[in-house]
């Protein structure tokens, strides 16, 4: 038997993801009746807990997701500090992220059936529309742009639900960490042209990224590939890609047309709202498979991951929770956003349903959270990358630069970025490096 580790209201079970900023655990907690609930806990790595920008970015993520109440957005329960650690507790979606599903498709040498691709795309469009149209309590638009719509942030549940998660780099009016001109964040392969150029973004950038995901579901390959990070940025900037029907000849022309409109280089030529994308994909699905429901997707995912499901169930049975858990559940740092009846308040580390109160609020939290206060985390092959170049330098000189980029994962951790040059990338680096979130900084930062 394995003993679960307590963190706040939660007992950490197995680690399900690990990246350069945080690690995610499946965790168990209890309600007032003593019933167990499985949640996901995103624990900030200890050496980053002193970084104000990192913590504030996570505060922003929790605040944004905490305000979004939509069936296609993974719920955030709390951003808290307990036992000296920062963490986000969020909805656990029992399933697989789309990246894992697409990798299985590549192994099987079969793309996702168009019906499943249309359904996943429509559900994601509904989630994005909810984010794009979200308002604060006074009715003012929050102007949320996710900026990281990619397969690893889309989870398909074994029951067929589809959830968008990880608003870690989302841009909204309530974000306190501001993005400077020339700073590019996101996964390069799924960026919009304007995002690759470091320009100001609006909600239509997410529509382009959704188009890239649709393309990959329909073909098994992303629309933009290159042997170097800089080369990939150029491909994305130009928005030139092979026609879907050239790769998969029997793809329905209606869904190919929808994908092409999402991937238009000019924002004016794209769908003008995520709701328009949702309507178009839903109409396609009704016309081609009128009886389609989420259970169809659920069966598809379960079929492809049947052995993993059985293994995960056996593993969860191995964990035991302490008979005398600590009543120190820490402090929720975004309680004023979530409100007095927030869902987390019913959770307790005690299996007998004993409820506990938050610890006394800290007066400072090192200046990070007081004034403003999926789920997922990047896997090891999706650590952050940093290229030091302004958007002007990129547009005029990128083609002349030697192809390549610094090793993934150094931007956050080593604190010593290379200035004034771009190192070449070893040829043996796998293509999966292009899944990496990329941070491009202009010369004025630091």
Beta strands, then each sheet from edge to edge (+ up, - down):
strand 1: 2-3
strand 2: 5-7
strand 3: 10-18
strand 4: 22-30
strand 5: 36-44
strand 6: 76-82
strand 7: 85-91
strand 8: 95-97
strand 9: 154-157
strand 10: 162-164
strand 11: 319-320
strand 12: 331-332
strand 13: 385-388
strand 14: 438-441
sheet 1: 1+ 11+
sheet 2: 2+ 3- 4+ 5- 7+ 6- 12+
sheet 3: 8+ 9- 10+
sheet 4: 13+ 14+
end
